[in-house]
């Protein structure tokens, strides 16, 4: 049985494990940029293994797979496969009117 927890701060649903990680991030000690502590060190202290970039990339790949399985007539698939007919002109656009 999957249990989901609702977070009032972000209005999102979390699993208990991810809610625990989120709470650790929020309650983490405040660290100043002047202390020059690397992000890798902070992630190790909190216990995070992946960066937010990797999570975003995973979500993008999931969405891409979903779009690839769509019917050919669906707008997201048409938009993803669209190629412009010509290159844009270099420089600032000319004034019209």
Secondary structure, 3 states (H helix, E strand, C coil): CCCEEEECCCCEEEEHHHHHHHHHHHCCCCCCHHHCCCHHHHHHHHCCCCCHHHHHHHHHHHHHHHHHCCCCCCHHHHHHHCCCCCCCCCCCCCCCC
